Amino acid sequence: MEGRAPVIAKYDDMRRNLALAKLAARTNAESELGRMIADVKITQTIVMKDFETSAYVRSELQALLKDVTVAEEGFDADAQEYWVRLQMPKIHLLDAVKAVSN
């Protein structure tokens, strides 16, 4: 599963910006993997006041990801994004799907 995150020049230290993007990319990949094996609960609230609308969307995901490792990772200079590809042993993936199904 692949996750991507933009590298934002928030800090003067580029290593810090890359580290934050790497963490965000991994979190994105883990979320995508979790969505594949578990249910996602979405709650939406729409508030209207004087013809102004505010919408709040909250999602919740609970999944067991075991022995997930980074297979590949890198920085895409053209897109200014950090990317991470995760892998999870099939046996643990099957266990996770069974746990969610019960």
Backbone as a printed PyTorch tensor [residue, N CA C, xyz], in Angstrom:
tensor([[[  0.8470,  -1.1620,   0.0000],
         [  0.0000,   0.0000,   0.0000],
         [  0.8970,   1.2300,   0.0000]],

        [[  0.5230,   2.2100,  -0.7960],
         [  1.3480,   3.4120,  -0.9060],
         [  0.6550,   4.6060,  -0.2700]],

        [[  1.4540,   5.4220,   0.3920],
         [  0.9820,   6.6740,   0.9550],
         [  1.8660,   7.8120,   0.4930]],

        [[  1.2740,   8.9790,   0.3320],
         [  2.0310,  10.1550,  -0.1190],
         [  1.6710,  11.3460,   0.7610]],

        [[  2.6460,  12.2460,   0.9020],
         [  2.4190,  13.4790,   1.6560],
         [  3.3060,  14.5750,   1.0860]],

        [[  2.7810,  15.7900,   1.0100],
         [  3.5870,  16.8880,   0.4900],
         [  4.6900,  17.2760,   1.4720]],

        [[  5.8110,  17.7030,   0.9260],
         [  6.8980,  18.2320,   1.7520],
         [  6.6960,  19.7420,   1.7830]],

        [[  6.3530,  20.2430,   2.9430],
         [  6.0740,  21.6650,   3.1130],
         [  7.2740,  22.3160,   3.7900]],

        [[  7.7280,  23.4310,   3.2570],
         [  8.8900,  24.1390,   3.8040],
         [  8.4690,  24.9700,   5.0140]],

        [[  8.0200,  24.2880,   6.0420],
         [  7.5600,  24.9730,   7.2550],
         [  8.7370,  25.3990,   8.1280]],

        [[  9.7770,  24.5970,   8.1460],
         [ 10.9500,  24.8680,   8.9870],
         [ 12.1720,  25.1350,   8.1090]],

        [[ 13.1340,  25.8340,   8.6420],
         [ 14.3760,  26.1170,   7.9120],
         [ 15.1660,  24.8460,   7.6360]],

        [[ 15.0690,  23.8820,   8.5360],
         [ 15.7870,  22.6200,   8.4070],
         [ 15.0080,  21.6780,   7.4900]],

        [[ 15.5130,  21.4570,   6.2810],
         [ 14.8140,  20.6040,   5.3110],
         [ 14.6940,  19.1640,   5.7990]],

        [[ 15.6600,  18.7050,   6.5900],
         [ 15.5800,  17.3370,   7.1300],
         [ 14.3390,  17.1850,   8.0110]],

        [[ 14.0200,  18.2190,   8.7500],
         [ 12.8290,  18.1820,   9.6150],
         [ 11.5590,  18.1470,   8.7630]],

        [[ 11.5210,  18.9430,   7.6970],
         [ 10.3670,  18.9400,   6.7950],
         [ 10.1830,  17.5730,   6.1380]],

        [[ 11.2890,  16.9590,   5.7130],
         [ 11.2220,  15.6260,   5.1160],
         [ 10.7670,  14.5800,   6.1270]],

        [[ 11.2480,  14.6860,   7.3630],
         [ 10.8490,  13.7290,   8.4110],
         [  9.3510,  13.8130,   8.6870]],

        [[  8.8130,  15.0290,   8.7080],
         [  7.3700,  15.2020,   8.9290],
         [  6.5710,  14.6280,   7.7550]],

        [[  7.0410,  14.8700,   6.5340],
         [  6.3560,  14.3340,   5.3560],
         [  6.4300,  12.8060,   5.3280]],

        [[  7.5680,  12.2610,   5.7310],
         [  7.7220,  10.8050,   5.7780],
         [  6.7330,  10.1900,   6.7640]],

        [[  6.5910,  10.8000,   7.9270],
         [  5.6400,  10.3160,   8.9270],
         [  4.2130,  10.4120,   8.3970]],

        [[  3.8880,  11.5190,   7.7490],
         [  2.5440,  11.6900,   7.1900],
         [  2.2780,  10.6850,   6.0750]],

        [[  3.2760,  10.4130,   5.2450],
         [  3.1110,   9.4450,   4.1580],
         [  2.8890,   8.0340,   4.7080]],

        [[  3.6290,   7.6850,   5.7510],
         [  3.4450,   6.3630,   6.3620],
         [  2.0610,   6.2520,   6.9940]],

        [[  1.6320,   7.3160,   7.6770],
         [  0.3070,   7.3210,   8.2880],
         [ -0.7720,   7.1930,   7.2190]],

        [[ -0.5780,   7.8710,   6.0970],
         [ -1.5190,   7.7790,   4.9880],
         [ -1.5830,   6.3530,   4.4420]],

        [[ -0.4350,   5.7100,   4.2730],
         [ -0.3930,   4.3300,   3.7750],
         [ -1.0470,   3.3660,   4.7590]],

        [[ -0.7880,   3.5600,   6.0460],
         [ -1.4100,   2.6980,   7.0640],
         [ -2.9200,   2.8780,   7.0660]],

        [[ -3.3900,   4.0980,   6.9020],
         [ -4.8320,   4.3530,   6.8500],
         [ -5.4610,   3.6670,   5.6460]],

        [[ -4.7930,   3.7640,   4.5040],
         [ -5.3070,   3.1080,   3.2970],
         [ -5.3550,   1.5890,   3.4730]],

        [[ -4.3190,   1.0230,   4.0680],
         [ -4.2900,  -0.4210,   4.3270],
         [ -5.4020,  -0.7970,   5.3000]],

        [[ -5.5760,  -0.0040,   6.3380],
         [ -6.6420,  -0.2560,   7.3040],
         [ -8.0160,  -0.1960,   6.6680]],

        [[ -8.2240,   0.7590,   5.7570],
         [ -9.5170,   0.8770,   5.0780],
         [ -9.8250,  -0.3540,   4.2360]],

        [[ -8.7800,  -1.0190,   3.7510],
         [ -8.9960,  -2.2110,   2.9300],
         [ -9.4840,  -3.3980,   3.7600]],

        [[ -9.1140,  -3.4360,   5.0370],
         [ -9.4420,  -4.6240,   5.8350],
         [-10.4810,  -4.3690,   6.9120]],

        [[-10.8600,  -3.1140,   7.1340],
         [-11.7900,  -2.8180,   8.2180],
         [-12.8830,  -1.8700,   7.7410]],

        [[-13.8890,  -1.7320,   8.5590],
         [-14.9730,  -0.7930,   8.2810],
         [-14.5680,   0.6070,   8.7170]],

        [[-15.0220,   1.5820,   7.9770],
         [-14.8000,   2.9730,   8.3360],
         [-16.1490,   3.5590,   8.7150]],

        [[-16.2030,   4.1860,   9.8700],
         [-17.4340,   4.8290,  10.3240],
         [-17.3020,   6.3260,  10.0670]],

        [[-18.2680,   6.8820,   9.3460],
         [-18.2270,   8.2980,   9.0130],
         [-19.4410,   8.9770,   9.6300]],

        [[-19.1890,  10.0670,  10.3230],
         [-20.2340,  10.8760,  10.9130],
         [-20.1800,  12.2500,  10.2590]],

        [[-21.3200,  12.7530,   9.8280],
         [-21.3380,  14.0590,   9.2010],
         [-22.3740,  14.9230,   9.8900]],

        [[-22.0100,  16.1670,  10.1680],
         [-22.9140,  17.1360,  10.7650],
         [-22.9140,  18.3700,   9.8810]],

        [[-24.1000,  18.8280,   9.4960],
         [-24.2090,  20.0420,   8.6980],
         [-24.9700,  21.0710,   9.5160]],

        [[-24.3730,  22.2410,   9.6740],
         [-24.9730,  23.3130,  10.4500],
         [-25.2680,  24.4680,   9.5090]],

        [[-26.5040,  24.9790,   9.5440],
         [-26.8540,  26.1070,   8.6900],
         [-27.3620,  27.2390,   9.5640]],

        [[-26.7790,  28.4100,   9.3690],
         [-27.1630,  29.5840,  10.1470],
         [-27.0820,  30.7930,   9.2330]],

        [[-28.1960,  31.4870,   9.0600],
         [-28.2330,  32.6820,   8.2210],
         [-27.6270,  32.4280,   6.8420]],

        [[-28.0220,  31.3450,   6.2260],
         [-27.5870,  30.9650,   4.8880],
         [-26.0950,  30.6710,   4.7620]],

        [[-25.4110,  30.5200,   5.8720],
         [-24.0180,  30.0760,   5.8630],
         [-24.0080,  28.6200,   6.3070]],

        [[-23.3220,  27.8150,   5.5660],
         [-23.2980,  26.3850,   5.8700],
         [-21.9090,  25.9680,   6.3210]],

        [[-21.8710,  25.2190,   7.3880],
         [-20.6270,  24.6130,   7.8590],
         [-20.8450,  23.1090,   7.9080]],

        [[-19.9050,  22.3870,   7.4010],
         [-20.0010,  20.9280,   7.4110],
         [-18.8130,  20.3550,   8.1710]],

        [[-19.0870,  19.4100,   9.0300],
         [-18.0520,  18.7270,   9.7980],
         [-18.1480,  17.2510,   9.4670]],

        [[-17.0680,  16.6970,   9.0380],
         [-17.0310,  15.2750,   8.7230],
         [-15.9420,  14.6370,   9.5780]],

        [[-16.3030,  13.5750,  10.2550],
         [-15.3570,  12.8650,  11.1160],
         [-15.3740,  11.4080,  10.7120]],

        [[-14.2180,  10.8250,  10.5550],
         [-14.1580,   9.4070,  10.2390],
         [-13.3570,   8.6950,  11.3150]],

        [[-13.7290,   7.4580,  11.5450],
         [-13.0520,   6.6450,  12.5590],
         [-12.7050,   5.3020,  11.9470]],

        [[-11.4770,   4.8880,  12.1600],
         [-11.0010,   3.6260,  11.6100],
         [-10.2920,   2.8540,  12.7060]],

        [[-10.6800,   1.6060,  12.8710],
         [ -9.9980,   0.7310,  13.8080],
         [ -9.5920,  -0.5240,  13.0580]],

        [[ -8.2930,  -0.7470,  12.9810],
         [ -7.7760,  -1.9250,  12.2920],
         [ -6.4940,  -2.3670,  12.9710]],

        [[ -6.2570,  -3.6520,  12.9580],
         [ -5.0370,  -4.2150,  13.5180],
         [ -4.0530,  -4.4520,  12.3840]],

        [[ -2.9650,  -3.6890,  12.3940],
         [ -1.9180,  -3.8460,  11.3970],
         [ -0.7040,  -4.4180,  12.1120]],

        [[ -0.3440,  -5.6480,  11.7760],
         [  0.7310,  -6.3320,  12.4810],
         [  1.8980,  -6.6030,  11.5480]],

        [[  3.1070,  -6.3250,  12.0210],
         [  4.3430,  -6.5610,  11.2700],
         [  4.3740,  -5.8310,   9.9300]],

        [[  3.8430,  -4.6160,   9.9100],
         [  3.8960,  -3.7920,   8.7050],
         [  5.3050,  -3.2220,   8.5940]],

        [[  5.8900,  -3.3480,   7.4120],
         [  7.2410,  -2.8270,   7.1920],
         [  7.2460,  -1.9240,   5.9630]],

        [[  8.2290,  -1.0560,   5.9180],
         [  8.4080,  -0.1830,   4.7680],
         [  9.1660,  -0.9630,   3.6920]],

        [[  8.5190,  -1.1730,   2.5520],
         [  9.1450,  -1.8980,   1.4520],
         [ 10.0160,  -0.9640,   0.6200]],

        [[  9.4980,   0.2360,   0.3740],
         [ 10.2190,   1.2470,  -0.3950],
         [  9.7840,   2.6160,   0.1070]],

        [[ 10.6440,   3.5970,  -0.0960],
         [ 10.2850,   4.9700,   0.2300],
         [ 11.1780,   5.9040,  -0.5580]],

        [[ 10.7220,   7.1380,  -0.7250],
         [ 11.5440,   8.0800,  -1.4620],
         [ 10.9180,   9.4500,  -1.5340]],

        [[ 11.6620,  10.3750,  -2.1180],
         [ 11.2190,  11.7510,  -2.2800],
         [ 11.0520,  12.0300,  -3.7670]],

        [[  9.8610,  12.4650,  -4.1630],
         [  9.5700,  12.8390,  -5.5390],
         [  9.7830,  14.3430,  -5.6550]],

        [[ 10.9390,  14.7340,  -6.1920],
         [ 11.3060,  16.1490,  -6.2600],
         [ 10.3690,  16.9430,  -7.1650]],

        [[  9.8900,  16.3160,  -8.2390],
         [  8.9900,  17.0250,  -9.1570],
         [  7.6650,  17.3920,  -8.4840]],

        [[  7.1170,  16.4580,  -7.7270],
         [  5.8380,  16.6910,  -7.0470],
         [  6.0070,  17.2760,  -5.6540]],

        [[  7.2550,  17.3370,  -5.1710],
         [  7.5360,  17.7840,  -3.8080],
         [  6.7360,  16.9610,  -2.8000]],

        [[  6.7650,  15.6360,  -3.0050],
         [  6.0680,  14.6990,  -2.1330],
         [  7.0210,  13.6170,  -1.6550]],

        [[  6.7810,  13.1390,  -0.4390],
         [  7.4780,  11.9750,   0.0840],
         [  6.5140,  10.8050,  -0.0590]],

        [[  6.9980,   9.6580,  -0.4920],
         [  6.1340,   8.4900,  -0.6450],
         [  6.7110,   7.2990,   0.1070]],

        [[  5.7990,   6.4460,   0.5600],
         [  6.1570,   5.2500,   1.3190],
         [  5.2900,   4.1000,   0.8240]],

        [[  5.9080,   2.9520,   0.5730],
         [  5.1640,   1.7230,   0.2410],
         [  5.3320,   0.7490,   1.3900]],

        [[  4.2180,   0.3160,   1.9310],
         [  4.2270,  -0.6180,   3.0560],
         [  3.9020,  -2.0250,   2.5750]],

        [[  4.3550,  -2.9950,   3.3450],
         [  3.9710,  -4.3750,   3.0930],
         [  3.6350,  -5.0290,   4.4250]],

        [[  2.7530,  -5.9960,   4.3350],
         [  2.3150,  -6.7300,   5.5150],
         [  2.2530,  -8.1950,   5.1290]],

        [[  2.8520,  -9.0850,   5.9200],
         [  2.7980, -10.5140,   5.5790],
         [  1.3550, -10.9920,   5.3950]],

        [[  1.1230, -11.8150,   4.3730],
         [ -0.2390, -12.2650,   4.0650],
         [ -0.9140, -12.9380,   5.2480]],

        [[ -0.1740, -13.6920,   6.0180],
         [ -0.7850, -14.3950,   7.1500],
         [ -1.3580, -13.4130,   8.1610]],

        [[ -0.6540, -12.2950,   8.3940],
         [ -1.1640, -11.2920,   9.3230],
         [ -2.3310, -10.5190,   8.7230]],

        [[ -2.2920, -10.3270,   7.4150],
         [ -3.3950,  -9.6650,   6.7360],
         [ -4.6580, -10.5020,   6.8440]],

        [[ -4.5300, -11.8180,   6.6490],
         [ -5.6830, -12.7070,   6.7850],
         [ -6.2100, -12.7030,   8.2230]],

        [[ -5.3130, -12.7040,   9.2110],
         [ -5.7320, -12.6320,  10.6060],
         [ -6.4910, -11.3450,  10.8890]],

        [[ -6.0220, -10.2320,  10.3210],
         [ -6.6760,  -8.9470,  10.5180],
         [ -8.0660,  -8.9330,   9.9210]],

        [[ -8.2130,  -9.5140,   8.7400],
         [ -9.5270,  -9.5710,   8.0920],
         [-10.4790, -10.4490,   8.9040]],

        [[ -9.9870, -11.5700,   9.4080],
         [-10.8290, -12.4440,  10.2380],
         [-11.2540, -11.7450,  11.5200]],

        [[-10.3460, -10.9920,  12.1340],
         [-10.6580, -10.2860,  13.3820],
         [-11.7410,  -9.2340,  13.1670]],

        [[-11.6940,  -8.5500,  12.0510],
         [-12.6810,  -7.5220,  11.7380],
         [-14.0260,  -8.1580,  11.3910]],

        [[-13.9800,  -9.3150,  10.7410],
         [-15.2100,  -9.9850,  10.3040],
         [-16.0140, -10.5390,  11.4690]],

        [[-15.3520, -10.8510,  12.5700],
         [-16.0560, -11.4520,  13.7270],
         [-16.7280, -10.4370,  14.5910]]])
